[in-house]
Amino acid sequence: MKKNSFNKLLIQVFLLVFIFISNVQASASCRVANGRLNFGKYDNFGADNAKTVGEITVICSNMTGDVNYNLALMNANLSMSNGKGGFIDYKLFTSANYTTLWSETNLISGTIKNINGNGIDVKPVYGEVILLNKQRMSAGEYTNHSNPPQVKLSY
């Protein structure tokens, strides 16, 4: 049997962000920066799912105090394509042991510290390629979102 390998199995997470501002922190303006996950090269005949750790960043300006925030993942069924008919399914987790799926109810939470009206907070995001359907997978570079993450930022 010939082994297929994925070259640069790269998942670049572009986040669609919905912002909800609370009355207490109405003067602050916050956004989510583009996040990235890189699974590197991966052998699709391997027994294990590919795992990696990425980051998600929240940036605020016009702050008058510290800002508490939550990030919800609005769609849990995520996939990428290689543009040649190959698809890869993956999941995002909030826990380092890959047991707590990031979702609308399992949130990533944090506090952005006000430093002269601006602040930034970086949180880890744990990604795992799910080997549900190897027939959909083929060698190549996976960078096209067929179902990208949609993140809701509330603060």
Buried (B, 14 or more C-beta within 10 A) or exposed (E): EEEBEBEEBBBBBEBEBEEEBEEEBEEBBBEBBEBBBEBEEBBBEEEEBBBBEBEBBBBBEEBEEBBBBBBBBEEBEBBBBBEEEBBBBBBBBBEEEBEEBBBEEBBBEBEBBBEEEBBEBEBEBBBBBBBEEEEEBBBBBBBBBEBBBBBBBBB
